[in-house]
């Protein structure tokens, strides 16, 4: 049987899972009787940890309180948190880099040597490319997330991809993170349609508006919905290209922020992408380094033919 202090820490660890645990289950895990579990829970409450009892099933769970409970992690969880903090230190949220470094320093200070070696090994052989580009203010990110949760309208000034500025009133639905940028998926009240907005182009106006009744999401897969929106929907030219490789192969080479991959058969897939520049689209087609067939738009086919003839002439003239 564990000593009382060790048992309390173990009990805290068990209560930190996102589900209720019965007294009998806790007693079995701690190798004590149910009465000891009740006494230990009373001790945790005395220390300021709000352990809630679920009526009827005699279950227990840890709620939010004034004190932050010890965060008890197993080996793999501790390594995952450390790696995540290192990644966040180069992320796209303004000001989070320093906070992540401070949190990582605290975590590594208490990591056992065996785990510190695992984390340092991974760090020593990994090169992180800076995210680059605009960042998002964490306070703004939190405020928009709260509006999504509380179903409150948002008003904000917005700068579109073409530089045009406007004021939008929306019913926020979800935030989507692509790994480089943050987007808001929302119902645009004035346009009576779903829209996606880049968070770094938004300047929210306070306060938030009245509450609204949530609408059905525009798509079950919001990541795919966003990918289609940011790669084709906002641009003057929309391209449809067959890549003569399996969809899984294409997905490894074409980021979701560049185009949407649609499987056709085992050896072919469709790429849907877009741009305001035909020259940019033509360059993208060449850089994919994949066998492909360009279907539309017709203007892109013409640009690629002219570019091919010009490059061929440049080689033949040597």
ZAGU-158856 format. One record per residue: residue number from 1; residue in three letters; x negated, y negated, z of N, C-alpha, C in turn. Coordinates in pm, whole numbers. Example, Ala and Ser with C-alpha at 12.3 -4.5 7.8 and 13.67 -1.06 7.14 Angstrom:
residues 2
zalo tivex nX nY nZ caX caY caZ cX cY cZ
1 Ala -1319 569 780 -1230 450 780 -1320 330 780
2 Ser -1285 225 708 -1367 106 714 -1290 -3 787
***
This chain:
residues 318
zalo tivex nX nY nZ caX caY caZ cX cY cZ
1 Unk -84 119 0 0 0 0 -88 -124 0
2 Unk -50 -227 -77 -126 -350 -83 -112 -428 47
3 Unk -217 -504 83 -206 -595 196 -104 -703 164
4 Unk -54 -770 270 57 -865 251 24 -973 150
5 Unk -96 -1038 160 -130 -1147 68 -141 -1098 -75
6 Unk -204 -982 -94 -216 -927 -229 -80 -887 -282
7 Unk 6 -835 -193 140 -794 -236 223 -914 -278
8 Unk 208 -1027 -208 283 -1148 -246 241 -1197 -383
9 Unk 111 -1193 -411 64 -1234 -544 118 -1140 -651
10 Unk 119 -1010 -621 172 -913 -716 322 -935 -737
11 Unk 392 -968 -630 536 -996 -641 561 -1119 -726
12 Unk 480 -1223 -707 492 -1343 -790 472 -1309 -937
13 Unk 374 -1225 -964 348 -1185 -1102 468 -1114 -1163
14 Unk 530 -1025 -1088 647 -952 -1137 765 -1044 -1160
15 Unk 778 -1146 -1077 893 -1238 -1089 875 -1339 -1201
16 Unk 757 -1349 -1259 733 -1448 -1365 778 -1400 -1502
17 Unk 829 -1280 -1512 882 -1233 -1640 1020 -1293 -1662
18 Unk 1062 -1313 -1788 1189 -1382 -1816 1312 -1292 -1803
19 Unk 1319 -1212 -1699 1438 -1131 -1675 1450 -1103 -1526
20 Unk 1571 -1072 -1483 1593 -1040 -1343 1537 -901 -1311
21 Unk 1484 -887 -1190 1434 -758 -1144 1508 -720 -1017
22 Unk 1557 -600 -1010 1631 -555 -892 1536 -533 -775
23 Unk 1594 -534 -655 1512 -508 -538 1451 -370 -541
24 Unk 1528 -271 -591 1476 -135 -599 1359 -127 -696
25 Unk 1369 -197 -811 1260 -196 -908 1135 -259 -849
26 Unk 1151 -373 -782 1037 -440 -721 974 -352 -613
27 Unk 1059 -287 -534 1007 -200 -429 925 -86 -489
28 Unk 974 -29 -601 901 79 -665 767 33 -720
29 Unk 764 -86 -780 639 -137 -837 537 -171 -728
30 Unk 587 -216 -612 498 -255 -503 470 -141 -405
31 Unk 541 -31 -424 526 86 -336 560 53 -192
32 Unk 673 -20 -175 725 -51 -42 875 -25 -45
33 Unk 941 -46 70 1086 -29 70 1154 -162 37
34 Unk 1285 -155 16 1361 -273 -27 1359 -381 81
35 Unk 1362 -340 209 1361 -440 316 1231 -520 315
36 Unk 1120 -454 283 993 -527 274 997 -627 159
37 Unk 1059 -589 49 1073 -681 -64 1152 -805 -22
38 Unk 1262 -784 53 1342 -898 98 1260 -990 188
39 Unk 1180 -932 278 1097 -1013 367 992 -1091 286
40 Unk 932 -1025 187 831 -1093 105 893 -1207 25
41 Unk 1013 -1185 -25 1081 -1291 -100 1111 -1409 -8
42 Unk 1150 -1383 115 1171 -1491 212 1041 -1568 236
43 Unk 927 -1497 241 798 -1564 260 766 -1655 141
44 Unk 795 -1606 20 770 -1688 -99 857 -1814 -96
45 Unk 982 -1800 -53 1069 -1916 -42 1017 -2015 61
46 Unk 964 -1964 172 905 -2050 275 786 -2127 220
47 Unk 711 -2066 129 595 -2131 68 635 -2229 -42
48 Unk 764 -2237 -73 811 -2335 -171 842 -2281 -307
49 Unk 838 -2148 -325 869 -2090 -456 1016 -2049 -458
50 Unk 1096 -2109 -547 1240 -2081 -549 1272 -1947 -616
51 Unk 1287 -1845 -538 1325 -1713 -590 1476 -1703 -581
52 Unk 1541 -1695 -697 1687 -1690 -703 1736 -1546 -703
53 Unk 1842 -1522 -629 1905 -1390 -627 2026 -1392 -718
54 Unk 2040 -1288 -800 2153 -1277 -891 2266 -1203 -821
55 Unk 2381 -1266 -808 2492 -1199 -738 2536 -1072 -810
56 Unk 2573 -974 -731 2632 -852 -788 2532 -743 -816
57 Unk 2418 -777 -878 2323 -672 -915 2199 -674 -826
58 Unk 2198 -764 -728 2084 -774 -636 1953 -792 -711
59 Unk 1956 -874 -815 1836 -901 -891 1770 -1031 -846
60 Unk 1642 -1047 -881 1567 -1164 -840 1493 -1221 -962
61 Unk 1477 -1353 -960 1397 -1419 -1063 1339 -1547 -1004
62 Unk 1229 -1592 -1062 1160 -1711 -1014 1209 -1832 -1092
63 Unk 1258 -1933 -1021 1305 -2054 -1085 1200 -2163 -1080
64 Unk 1235 -2281 -1133 1144 -2396 -1131 1152 -2463 -994
65 Unk 1039 -2504 -942 1039 -2567 -811 934 -2675 -802
66 Unk 911 -2723 -680 817 -2832 -659 672 -2786 -673
67 Unk 647 -2659 -644 512 -2607 -652 494 -2523 -778
68 Unk 376 -2534 -837 344 -2450 -953 288 -2318 -901
69 Unk 354 -2207 -930 305 -2078 -879 176 -2038 -949
70 Unk 95 -1955 -884 -26 -1905 -951 13 -1832 -1080
71 Unk -60 -1863 -1186 -32 -1798 -1315 -114 -1670 -1322
72 Unk -46 -1558 -1309 -114 -1430 -1301 -108 -1361 -1437
73 Unk -224 -1343 -1499 -232 -1290 -1634 -311 -1160 -1635
74 Unk -270 -1068 -1725 -355 -951 -1744 -469 -989 -1838
75 Unk -561 -895 -1864 -682 -927 -1940 -650 -984 -2078
76 Unk -564 -915 -2152 -533 -958 -2289 -461 -1093 -2290
77 Unk -372 -1116 -2191 -302 -1244 -2183 -401 -1357 -2155
78 Unk -497 -1334 -2066 -595 -1437 -2033 -680 -1473 -2155
79 Unk -722 -1373 -2231 -800 -1399 -2353 -716 -1475 -2455
80 Unk -588 -1436 -2470 -500 -1502 -2566 -482 -1650 -2530
81 Unk -464 -1680 -2401 -447 -1819 -2358 -574 -1898 -2385
82 Unk -691 -1840 -2356 -817 -1909 -2378 -837 -1939 -2527
83 Unk -809 -1841 -2611 -823 -1863 -2756 -723 -1968 -2804
84 Unk -600 -1963 -2751 -500 -2062 -2789 -541 -2203 -2751
85 Unk -601 -2220 -2633 -646 -2352 -2590 -759 -2403 -2677
86 Unk -849 -2313 -2716 -956 -2355 -2807 -899 -2402 -2940
87 Unk -798 -2331 -2990 -736 -2369 -3116 -664 -2503 -3103
88 Unk -593 -2522 -2989 -519 -2646 -2967 -613 -2766 -2960
89 Unk -738 -2742 -2919 -834 -2851 -2907 -866 -2914 -3042
90 Unk -831 -2846 -3151 -853 -2903 -3284 -722 -2914 -3360
91 Unk -612 -2922 -3287 -480 -2920 -3349 -435 -3056 -3398
92 Unk -306 -3063 -3437 -253 -3183 -3500 -165 -3267 -3410
93 Unk -175 -3249 -3277 -100 -3332 -3183 -195 -3430 -3119
94 Unk -170 -3559 -3137 -262 -3662 -3089 -281 -3653 -2939
95 Unk -408 -3659 -2895 -439 -3663 -2753 -440 -3528 -2684
96 Unk -395 -3422 -2752 -388 -3292 -2686 -526 -3225 -2679
97 Unk -620 -3275 -2760 -752 -3211 -2763 -819 -3217 -2626
98 Unk -822 -3336 -2566 -888 -3351 -2436 -817 -3270 -2329
99 Unk -683 -3272 -2332 -606 -3196 -2234 -634 -3047 -2247
100 Unk -642 -2998 -2371 -669 -2856 -2393 -807 -2818 -2342
101 Unk -905 -2905 -2363 -1040 -2877 -2316 -1044 -2871 -2164
102 Unk -972 -2963 -2098 -969 -2961 -1952 -906 -2832 -1900
103 Unk -792 -2794 -1962 -724 -2671 -1919 -812 -2549 -1944
104 Unk -883 -2549 -2057 -971 -2435 -2089 -1085 -2426 -1989
105 Unk -1140 -2541 -1948 -1249 -2540 -1850 -1202 -2481 -1718
106 Unk -1080 -2515 -1676 -1026 -2459 -1552 -1006 -2308 -1564
107 Unk -954 -2264 -1680 -930 -2123 -1698 -1061 -2044 -1699
108 Unk -1160 -2094 -1775 -1286 -2020 -1786 -1361 -2016 -1653
109 Unk -1336 -2114 -1567 -1401 -2116 -1437 -1360 -1997 -1351
110 Unk -1237 -1950 -1368 -1187 -1842 -1284 -1181 -1708 -1357
111 Unk -1219 -1706 -1486 -1217 -1580 -1559 -1326 -1487 -1505
112 Unk -1295 -1360 -1490 -1401 -1263 -1456 -1505 -1260 -1568
113 Unk -1626 -1218 -1534 -1735 -1217 -1632 -1699 -1136 -1757
114 Unk -1629 -1023 -1738 -1599 -937 -1854 -1509 -1009 -1954
115 Unk -1415 -1093 -1903 -1326 -1167 -1992 -1395 -1290 -2050
116 Unk -1479 -1354 -1968 -1551 -1470 -2019 -1641 -1430 -2135
117 Unk -1702 -1312 -2125 -1787 -1263 -2234 -1705 -1241 -2361
118 Unk -1583 -1187 -2347 -1497 -1165 -2466 -1460 -1296 -2532
119 Unk -1424 -1396 -2451 -1385 -1526 -2505 -1505 -1593 -2572
120 Unk -1621 -1592 -2505 -1740 -1657 -2559 -1789 -1587 -2685
121 Unk -1774 -1454 -2690 -1815 -1381 -2811 -1733 -1428 -2930
122 Unk -1601 -1434 -2911 -1515 -1478 -3021 -1547 -1621 -3061
123 Unk -1571 -1707 -2963 -1601 -1847 -2992 -1735 -1860 -3065
124 Unk -1833 -1777 -3030 -1967 -1790 -3088 -1971 -1754 -3235
125 Unk -1878 -1671 -3281 -1881 -1628 -3421 -1767 -1688 -3502
126 Unk -1699 -1789 -3445 -1586 -1851 -3512 -1617 -1997 -3542
127 Unk -1591 -2039 -3664 -1605 -2179 -3703 -1465 -2234 -3728
128 Unk -1429 -2340 -3656 -1296 -2400 -3670 -1304 -2523 -3758
129 Unk -1227 -2524 -3865 -1222 -2641 -3952 -1127 -2743 -3892
130 Unk -1168 -2870 -3880 -1078 -2972 -3828 -951 -2979 -3912
131 Unk -838 -2999 -3844 -710 -3001 -3915 -704 -3117 -4014
132 Unk -758 -3232 -3975 -755 -3348 -4062 -614 -3401 -4080
133 Unk -604 -3514 -4146 -472 -3571 -4172 -412 -3637 -4049
134 Unk -290 -3689 -4063 -225 -3760 -3952 -185 -3666 -3839
135 Unk -180 -3721 -3719 -140 -3644 -3602 -8 -3696 -3548
136 Unk 52 -3619 -3459 182 -3655 -3400 162 -3686 -3252
137 Unk 226 -3792 -3206 219 -3828 -3066 294 -3725 -2982
138 Unk 232 -3670 -2877 299 -3566 -2798 427 -3613 -2732
139 Unk 432 -3741 -2692 554 -3794 -2630 669 -3796 -2731
140 Unk 636 -3832 -2856 737 -3830 -2962 784 -3689 -2989
141 Unk 691 -3596 -2991 725 -3456 -3016 819 -3404 -2907
142 Unk 789 -3438 -2782 872 -3395 -2670 1010 -3458 -2676
143 Unk 1016 -3587 -2712 1144 -3657 -2718 1235 -3597 -2826
144 Unk 1178 -3565 -2941 1258 -3506 -3049 1300 -3365 -3012
145 Unk 1211 -3290 -2947 1247 -3156 -2902 1363 -3161 -2802
146 Unk 1361 -3261 -2713 1470 -3276 -2616 1601 -3310 -2686
147 Unk 1595 -3391 -2790 1717 -3425 -2865 1773 -3302 -2936
148 Unk 1683 -3215 -2986 1729 -3089 -3046 1799 -3002 -2941
149 Unk 1739 -2993 -2825 1795 -2910 -2719 1927 -2964 -2668
150 Unk 1936 -3096 -2650 2054 -3157 -2590 2161 -3196 -2692
151 Unk 2134 -3170 -2822 2230 -3202 -2929 2267 -3350 -2927
152 Unk 2163 -3436 -2931 2183 -3580 -2933 2132 -3637 -3064
153 Unk 2208 -3728 -3122 2167 -3789 -3248 2039 -3869 -3232
154 Unk 1961 -3876 -3341 1839 -3954 -3344 1848 -4061 -3452
155 Unk 1794 -4180 -3422 1774 -4283 -3524 1625 -4311 -3532
156 Unk 1573 -4318 -3654 1431 -4345 -3667 1403 -4411 -3802
157 Unk 1294 -4486 -3805 1243 -4540 -3930 1158 -4433 -3995
158 Unk 1172 -4419 -4127 1103 -4310 -4195 1037 -4359 -4323
159 Unk 914 -4312 -4346 841 -4343 -4469 835 -4217 -4554
160 Unk 896 -4218 -4671 900 -4102 -4759 766 -4076 -4826
161 Unk 758 -3964 -4901 632 -3928 -4966 593 -4029 -5072
162 Unk 693 -4105 -5122 665 -4208 -5223 636 -4343 -5161
163 Unk 631 -4350 -5028 603 -4476 -4959 725 -4559 -4925
164 Unk 842 -4520 -4977 964 -4597 -4949 1003 -4582 -4802
165 Unk 1046 -4691 -4740 1084 -4690 -4600 1235 -4702 -4585
166 Unk 1290 -4632 -4487 1434 -4634 -4464 1460 -4603 -4318
167 Unk 1585 -4625 -4276 1627 -4591 -4141 1723 -4474 -4150
168 Unk 1698 -4370 -4074 1779 -4249 -4081 1851 -4225 -3949
169 Unk 1971 -4171 -3960 2047 -4123 -3844 2073 -3976 -3867
170 Unk 2028 -3892 -3775 2035 -3747 -3798 2084 -3674 -3674
171 Unk 2130 -3553 -3700 2160 -3458 -3593 2046 -3355 -3595
172 Unk 1949 -3367 -3503 1830 -3281 -3508 1864 -3136 -3478
173 Unk 1802 -3046 -3552 1829 -2903 -3533 1707 -2830 -3476
174 Unk 1595 -2828 -3549 1477 -2755 -3503 1350 -2826 -3550
175 Unk 1242 -2807 -3471 1109 -2846 -3513 1042 -2724 -3577
176 Unk 966 -2747 -3683 893 -2639 -3749 748 -2683 -3762
177 Unk 657 -2595 -3722 514 -2623 -3729 451 -2532 -3834
178 Unk 381 -2591 -3931 322 -2513 -4039 179 -2472 -4009
179 Unk 124 -2517 -3896 -16 -2495 -3867 -98 -2620 -3891
180 Unk -49 -2708 -3979 -116 -2835 -4005 -26 -2954 -3972
181 Unk 103 -2939 -3997 194 -3051 -3976 319 -3005 -3903
182 Unk 387 -3104 -3840 514 -3082 -3773 626 -3141 -3857
183 Unk 736 -3067 -3868 852 -3113 -3943 977 -3103 -3856
184 Unk 1073 -3189 -3884 1204 -3183 -3820 1306 -3142 -3925
185 Unk 1383 -3038 -3896 1497 -2999 -3980 1621 -3058 -3915
186 Unk 1696 -3138 -3989 1809 -3210 -3929 1918 -3235 -4034
187 Unk 2039 -3259 -3984 2151 -3298 -4068 2150 -3450 -4079
188 Unk 2133 -3502 -4202 2132 -3646 -4224 2277 -3696 -4230
189 Unk 2315 -3778 -4134 2454 -3821 -4121 2497 -3903 -4241
190 Unk 2416 -3997 -4286 2455 -4085 -4397 2457 -4011 -4531
191 Unk 2372 -3914 -4548 2365 -3840 -4675 2448 -3713 -4673
192 Unk 2503 -3681 -4556 2589 -3563 -4540 2524 -3437 -4597
193 Unk 2398 -3417 -4559 2326 -3300 -4608 2208 -3271 -4516
194 Unk 2155 -3149 -4526 2037 -3112 -4448 1913 -3172 -4512
195 Unk 1820 -3217 -4428 1695 -3274 -4474 1580 -3227 -4384
196 Unk 1457 -3236 -4438 1338 -3210 -4357 1255 -3339 -4353
197 Unk 1197 -3367 -4238 1121 -3490 -4218 986 -3458 -4156
198 Unk 882 -3519 -4209 750 -3505 -4147 744 -3591 -4023
199 Unk 705 -3530 -3911 705 -3601 -3784 609 -3719 -3783
200 Unk 496 -3707 -3854 398 -3816 -3852 445 -3937 -3931
201 Unk 556 -3923 -4007 612 -4036 -4082 733 -4098 -4013
202 Unk 765 -4048 -3893 882 -4094 -3820 842 -4193 -3711
203 Unk 924 -4297 -3692 911 -4388 -3578 1047 -4393 -3510
204 Unk 1067 -4310 -3405 1199 -4301 -3340 1242 -4434 -3279
205 Unk 1372 -4457 -3281 1431 -4572 -3214 1502 -4524 -3088
206 Unk 1483 -4596 -2980 1548 -4559 -2853 1671 -4647 -2833
207 Unk 1770 -4598 -2759 1778 -4462 -2705 1835 -4365 -2808
208 Unk 1843 -4237 -2770 1907 -4140 -2857 2057 -4167 -2861
209 Unk 2123 -4116 -2964 2264 -4145 -2985 2356 -4053 -2909
210 Unk 2482 -4050 -2943 2579 -3965 -2874 2553 -3818 -2903
211 Unk 2610 -3732 -2820 2598 -3588 -2841 2683 -3545 -2959
212 Unk 2645 -3433 -3021 2718 -3383 -3136 2737 -3232 -3123
213 Unk 2833 -3180 -3196 2856 -3036 -3198 2760 -2974 -3300
214 Unk 2675 -2879 -3258 2576 -2822 -3350 2642 -2758 -3472
215 Unk 2578 -2777 -3588 2625 -2717 -3713 2554 -2583 -3736
216 Unk 2610 -2506 -3824 2544 -2382 -3863 2416 -2416 -3938
217 Unk 2308 -2347 -3907 2179 -2376 -3966 2184 -2362 -4118
218 Unk 2102 -2441 -4191 2105 -2433 -4337 2054 -2301 -4391
219 Unk 1979 -2227 -4308 1922 -2100 -4352 1885 -2020 -4228
220 Unk 1903 -1890 -4236 1862 -1805 -4124 1712 -1814 -4102
221 Unk 1636 -1819 -4211 1491 -1829 -4205 1451 -1975 -4226
222 Unk 1437 -2050 -4116 1406 -2193 -4128 1266 -2216 -4184
223 Unk 1173 -2125 -4158 1039 -2140 -4212 1043 -2136 -4365
224 Unk 1121 -2043 -4420 1135 -2034 -4566 1209 -2156 -4620
225 Unk 1311 -2201 -4548 1387 -2319 -4589 1294 -2440 -4597
226 Unk 1210 -2456 -4493 1118 -2570 -4492 1018 -2558 -4606
227 Unk 965 -2436 -4627 868 -2417 -4734 924 -2458 -4868
228 Unk 1050 -2418 -4895 1113 -2457 -5021 1133 -2607 -5029
229 Unk 1167 -2668 -4915 1192 -2812 -4914 1068 -2895 -4938
230 Unk 956 -2856 -4876 836 -2938 -4887 754 -2906 -5011
231 Unk 781 -2793 -5077 701 -2757 -5195 772 -2788 -5327
232 Unk 904 -2799 -5326 975 -2826 -5452 1080 -2936 -5439
233 Unk 1156 -2934 -5332 1273 -3021 -5322 1243 -3169 -5331
234 Unk 1127 -3212 -5281 1100 -3356 -5271 1026 -3412 -5393
235 Unk 1000 -3328 -5493 912 -3372 -5601 985 -3389 -5735
236 Unk 925 -3470 -5820 983 -3500 -5951 981 -3377 -6042
237 Unk 870 -3303 -6037 857 -3185 -6123 859 -3058 -6038
238 Unk 941 -2962 -6081 949 -2834 -6013 904 -2724 -6109
239 Unk 807 -2648 -6066 748 -2547 -6154 789 -2408 -6112
240 Unk 808 -2323 -6213 836 -2181 -6190 731 -2101 -6267
241 Unk 651 -2024 -6194 536 -1956 -6252 537 -1810 -6208
242 Unk 521 -1719 -6303 506 -1578 -6268 359 -1549 -6242
243 Unk 331 -1496 -6123 196 -1450 -6091 194 -1298 -6109
244 Unk 101 -1250 -6187 97 -1107 -6219 16 -1030 -6115
245 Unk 55 -1046 -5991 -3 -973 -5878 111 -947 -5780
246 Unk 96 -852 -5689 201 -829 -5589 223 -953 -5502
247 Unk 344 -966 -5450 378 -1082 -5367 288 -1091 -5245
248 Unk 250 -976 -5188 163 -978 -5071 26 -1037 -5103
249 Unk -24 -1007 -5223 -153 -1062 -5265 -143 -1212 -5286
250 Unk -35 -1256 -5351 -17 -1399 -5376 -1 -1477 -5246
251 Unk 70 -1418 -5149 95 -1488 -5022 -35 -1514 -4946
252 Unk -136 -1430 -4967 -265 -1450 -4901 -341 -1567 -4961
253 Unk -310 -1602 -5085 -385 -1707 -5156 -310 -1838 -5168
254 Unk -178 -1834 -5160 -97 -1955 -5177 -33 -1991 -5044
255 Unk -75 -2099 -4979 -16 -2139 -4851 132 -2172 -4866
256 Unk 213 -2151 -4761 356 -2180 -4770 387 -2328 -4791
257 Unk 289 -2416 -4764 311 -2558 -4789 280 -2595 -4933
258 Unk 228 -2501 -5013 199 -2523 -5155 310 -2469 -5242
259 Unk 365 -2353 -5208 470 -2294 -5290 539 -2180 -5221
260 Unk 652 -2141 -5274 731 -2030 -5222 712 -1909 -5313
261 Unk 677 -1795 -5253 656 -1673 -5329 783 -1589 -5325
262 Unk 826 -1542 -5443 945 -1457 -5453 905 -1328 -5526
263 Unk 918 -1216 -5457 879 -1088 -5517 971 -1054 -5635
264 Unk 912 -1001 -5743 988 -957 -5861 986 -805 -5869
265 Unk 866 -749 -5868 849 -603 -5863 715 -575 -5796
266 Unk 669 -451 -5804 547 -414 -5732 423 -488 -5781
267 Unk 425 -536 -5904 304 -599 -5959 319 -744 -5997
268 Unk 437 -803 -5974 461 -942 -6016 543 -1016 -5911
269 Unk 527 -1149 -5910 608 -1233 -5822 624 -1370 -5885
270 Unk 723 -1444 -5838 746 -1580 -5886 694 -1680 -5785
271 Unk 628 -1783 -5835 584 -1894 -5752 669 -2016 -5786
272 Unk 734 -2073 -5684 809 -2197 -5699 730 -2307 -5629
273 Unk 691 -2407 -5704 612 -2516 -5647 652 -2646 -5714
274 Unk 596 -2757 -5668 635 -2885 -5725 532 -2993 -5700
275 Unk 545 -3103 -5772 455 -3217 -5757 513 -3335 -5832
276 Unk 467 -3454 -5797 504 -3572 -5875 411 -3594 -5993
277 Unk 308 -3510 -6003 209 -3523 -6109 195 -3392 -6185
278 Unk 213 -3397 -6317 194 -3279 -6401 48 -3238 -6403
279 Unk -43 -3336 -6400 -186 -3304 -6398 -221 -3227 -6271
280 Unk -164 -3267 -6157 -191 -3197 -6033 -141 -3054 -6039
281 Unk -22 -3034 -6096 31 -2898 -6111 -59 -2814 -6201
282 Unk -108 -2873 -6308 -195 -2800 -6400 -323 -2757 -6330
283 Unk -379 -2846 -6248 -501 -2813 -6174 -474 -2699 -6076
284 Unk -358 -2704 -6007 -323 -2598 -5914 -316 -2462 -5984
285 Unk -257 -2460 -6102 -245 -2335 -6177 -384 -2279 -6205
286 Unk -478 -2366 -6243 -613 -2319 -6271 -687 -2272 -6147
287 Unk -661 -2338 -6033 -733 -2305 -5910 -681 -2179 -5843
288 Unk -561 -2135 -5876 -509 -2012 -5815 -596 -1892 -5849
289 Unk -662 -1896 -5965 -748 -1786 -6011 -672 -1653 -6010
290 Unk -548 -1660 -6061 -464 -1541 -6071 -404 -1534 -6211
291 Unk -388 -1416 -6268 -319 -1406 -6398 -175 -1455 -6381
292 Unk -132 -1540 -6471 0 -1600 -6452 62 -1640 -6585
293 Unk 192 -1666 -6579 268 -1719 -6694 352 -1835 -6645
294 Unk 333 -1953 -6706 406 -2073 -6667 536 -2078 -6747
295 Unk 649 -2086 -6679 779 -2089 -6744 835 -2230 -6757
296 Unk 826 -2308 -6653 883 -2443 -6654 814 -2526 -6548
297 Unk 819 -2659 -6566 892 -2733 -6669 817 -2733 -6802
298 Unk 889 -2765 -6907 828 -2765 -7040 713 -2865 -7048
299 Unk 726 -2977 -6975 619 -3078 -6978 489 -3021 -6923
300 Unk 499 -2931 -6822 378 -2872 -6764 312 -2780 -6865
301 Unk 391 -2704 -6940 336 -2616 -7043 257 -2698 -7144
302 Unk 312 -2813 -7183 244 -2899 -7281 115 -2955 -7224
303 Unk 117 -2997 -7098 -4 -3052 -7035 -113 -2946 -7027
304 Unk -78 -2823 -6990 -177 -2716 -6980 -236 -2685 -7118
305 Unk -152 -2687 -7224 -203 -2663 -7359 -304 -2770 -7398
306 Unk -271 -2898 -7371 -363 -3006 -7405 -493 -2995 -7324
307 Unk -479 -2962 -7194 -597 -2950 -7109 -684 -2833 -7155
308 Unk -620 -2723 -7191 -695 -2606 -7239 -770 -2639 -7367
309 Unk -704 -2708 -7461 -769 -2745 -7587 -887 -2839 -7561
310 Unk -868 -2935 -7468 -975 -3031 -7440 -1095 -2962 -7376
311 Unk -1071 -2869 -7284 -1181 -2799 -7218 -1251 -2704 -7316
312 Unk -1171 -2639 -7400 -1230 -2550 -7501 -1319 -2628 -7596
313 Unk -1272 -2746 -7637 -1352 -2831 -7727 -1480 -2875 -7660
314 Unk -1472 -2900 -7528 -1593 -2943 -7458 -1698 -2835 -7457
315 Unk -1655 -2707 -7451 -1750 -2596 -7451 -1804 -2571 -7592
316 Unk -1712 -2575 -7692 -1752 -2547 -7830 -1846 -2652 -7887
317 Unk -1844 -2773 -7831 -1927 -2880 -7886 -2070 -2874 -7840
318 Unk -2103 -2778 -7751 -2240 -2768 -7701 -2336 -2720 -7810
***
